[in-house]
């Protein structure tokens, strides 16, 4: 699904000496490389504060801790996403409220958010799924009207832009009150282990979060808030800082691959290619709305699971993201949920299939992948 070795080969002349520098200066935790990466990412995103941490799941949990959410507070999020999003809500003894998503862009449904709000609702967690933003303008309007926090789960869309109705743009993860991201190796900006970060423009919130990530300390052995141990190590920061200048070119490579996939599947009614919903309707030369963390098809009228087996038999990796809705997962089942409220998600889990998508895809690989799928479709 990703070619991390190929990507590494293109940047190893920068990565290797950066890692060696950390090893030689032995500043493995909160060393200079962490602070350099933090500042560079703040500048790239146009956000006041980036707080690095150990992984993306921690980032989301710490963001919620920083907001002071209390047990029993309701947090609305999407049913169609990875479990980490709802996992941290449950870990903090908050009440997850799962809602349906859009059929076209897979992101959280605005009307479903509105219907789910109760007097106990305190926050909304939009997940920028597969590489493009949820409808943040509408979400922020809802949040303002109901005095809610917005926590962007930006694990899959770093580098993407959101376009407002007036044409202005903002980077994913810089619009809500706070955001989290993951630097898992397969992400668009990935390290060589685990890593994550929290973003915010709120000075007071940033101060609180900086304490939380480091055992609640602002001064050594003075614990001012309840914290956790979640710090990005310097070697991972060195890798990320080496990759950051390439992030936009990596996104462009993914977008070019998506265009080639789209072209190959034109005219096949059984294959629904990804829709770019924010600001434009297709992948274009100037578009940065979708950075294609995943290239996800919807397969109509054909056995999706049989197609997956067919691809695997031809040495083509693929992914089913996601095979089971969160509201049907054993850990998160709740008698409050009504199946009629999850019509889109329940359909998507039967139809979606993600194809290889990474910066090193070449024309020969794309041609082989698409031809194999078309041959299956045509019988």
Secondary structure, 3 states (H helix, E strand, C coil): CCCHHHHHHHHHHHHHHHHHHHHHHCCCECCHHHHHHHHHHHHHHCCCEEEEECCHHHHHHHHHHHCCCCCCCEEEEECCCCCHHHHHHHHCCCEEEEECECCCCCCECHHHHHHHCCCCEEEEECECHHHECCCHHHHHHHHHHHCCEEEEECCCCCCCEEECCCCCEEECCCCCCEEEEECCCCCCCCCCCCCEEEEECCHHHHHHHHHHCECCEEECCEECCCCCECCCEHHHHHHHHHHHCCHHHHHHHHHHHHHHHHHHCCCCCCEECCCCCCCCCCCCCCCCCECCCCEEEEECCCCHHHHHHHHHHCCCCEECCCCCCHHHCHHHCCCCCCHHHHHHHHHHHHHEEEECCCCCCCHHHHHHHHHHHHHHHHC
